[in-house]
Amino acid sequence: MTTRMRPLGETISLEEARARIEAAVRPIERTERVPLADAAGRVLAESLVATADVPPFARAAMDGYAVRAEDSTGATREQPRTFTRIETLFTGQVARKTVGPGECIEIATGAPMPDGADAVVMVEETDGEASGAVRVFSAVSPRQNVGPQGADIRQGQQILSEGTTLTPGRIGAAAALGRSEVAVYARPRVAILSTGNEIVEPGTGLEPGQIYDINRFTLAAVVAAHGGEPVPYRTAHDTIEALSDALDTCLKDDLLVFSGGSSVGERDLILDVLASRGEVIFHGIAVKPGKPTAFGRVSGKLFFGMPGYPTSCLSNAYILLAPALRRIARLSPDIVRSIALPLSQRIASTPNRHQFYTVRLVDGAAQPAFKASGDITSMSLADGYIEIPAGSGGVEQGEVVEVRLF
């Protein structure tokens, strides 16, 4: 039988691909309520407004003695003022007595200020006796060493706004308001499906011509790291019927990501199914690796057709899928750390294609790690990647490059 190869057709630039994806993406609207303990990294779907002051009472900012400030006037080491201790107060306790002239209450940091007292003398500036007499060696002014009611948050104050990503500190602020749960935007459900008759599940034996599924696991890891909920499906065979059935199953999710079947072979049928069921927004990008990437829409759901080769698939997942998913999930753009290093050996570039080249950090230099698009170790052994613009002719040994770290 003669194999018929279908040309990929005209490719678009990386910038154009990004622009078309950005124009198609819409932030998710679905919301849910989650326990505060499970809210880290989630995006608030409500604004949080304080219904009470935090703290709800004035409290001691130091261990020491709560006094009337006027009673300490003129106190020094040489001429201390003597007070009578009438009570001892620990955190979580409320004073039973009111501080009167010449009286004090021993108080722990964070305990509510007793009535009658308006300042705290640090314990280091006192000398207490078992008899209850307390000598004070330093004068204090009103409100000294006292944390006022509402010092942190005032009733009616908006603490967190809708659209805020919940960091540990922001979760702490929600807890300070007494919230046990919050409304957040749902994580986009991302259908992940590998295609191809040669793809089998890890853990099973390989028959001649078969390879293990890699892309389902790498794509799921990218999705989980960028605000999505990965929903893996069983591998679909290369038939119109199998792919169409798989598409029907995946349409209940928010975003579809298939790998394989977007190149030029006779049996690469994903594009046929996509074109017959929806809209192909683009197919083919002038990048290396990852040229045969497709993007479209089916029944209102966005669809990524990723290359089957593991390095091509994962590279474009970082470059195209992750930013799109973050926008859908209402997360801010990812901050990519980078470092400038000399290149340890020359890299030739592919004409007219923007190249992403993986590198390792070795002895203070960027060492090329890319093997081939089908080799996952091009990614697993790399610390990051460099970009080589189309038409640059390559990068010379010793040239300083910007390494974007994974």
Stockholm file with secondary structure:
# STOCKHOLM 1.0

chainA/1-406         MTTRMRPLGETISLEEARARIEAAVRPIERTERVPLADAAGRVLAESLVATADVPPFARAAMDGYAVRAEDSTGATREQPRTFTRIETLFTGQVARKTVGPGECIEIATGAPMPDGADAVVMVEETDGEASGAVRVFSAVSPRQNVGPQGADIRQGQQILSEGTTLTPGRIGAAAALGRSEVAVYARPRVAILSTGNEIVEPGTGLEPGQIYDINRFTLAAVVAAHGGEPVPYRTAHDTIEALSDALDTCLKDDLLVFSGGSSVGERDLILDVLASRGEVIFHGIAVKPGKPTAFGRVSGKLFFGMPGYPTSCLSNAYILLAPALRRIARLSPDIVRSIALPLSQRIASTPNRHQFYTVRLVDGAAQPAFKASGDITSMSLADGYIEIPAGSGGVEQGEVVEVRLF
#=GR chainA/1-406 SS CCCCCCCCCCCBCHHHHHHHHHHHCCCCCCEEEEEGGGCTTCBBSSCEECSSCBSSSCEESSSEEEECGGGGTTCCSSSCEEEEEEEEECTTCCCSSCCCTTEEEEECTTCBCCTTCCEEEEGGGEEECTTSEEEECSCCCTTTTEECTTSSBCTTCEEECTTCBCCHHHHHHHHHTTCSEEEEECCCEEEEEEBCTTEECTTSCCCTTCEECCHHHHHHHHHHHTTCEEEECCCBCSSHHHHHHHHHHHTTSSEEEEESCCSSSTTCCHHHHHHHHSEEEEECBSEESCTTCEEEEETTEEEEEECSSHHHHHHHIIIIIHHHHHHHTTCCCCCCCEEEEEBSSCBCCCTTSEEEEEEEEETTEEEECCCCTTCTHHHHTCSEEEEECTTSCCBCTTCEEEEEEC
#=GC SS_cons         CCCCCCCCCCCBCHHHHHHHHHHHCCCCCCEEEEEGGGCTTCBBSSCEECSSCBSSSCEESSSEEEECGGGGTTCCSSSCEEEEEEEEECTTCCCSSCCCTTEEEEECTTCBCCTTCCEEEEGGGEEECTTSEEEECSCCCTTTTEECTTSSBCTTCEEECTTCBCCHHHHHHHHHTTCSEEEEECCCEEEEEEBCTTEECTTSCCCTTCEECCHHHHHHHHHHHTTCEEEECCCBCSSHHHHHHHHHHHTTSSEEEEESCCSSSTTCCHHHHHHHHSEEEEECBSEESCTTCEEEEETTEEEEEECSSHHHHHHHIIIIIHHHHHHHTTCCCCCCCEEEEEBSSCBCCCTTSEEEEEEEEETTEEEECCCCTTCTHHHHTCSEEEEECTTSCCBCTTCEEEEEEC
//
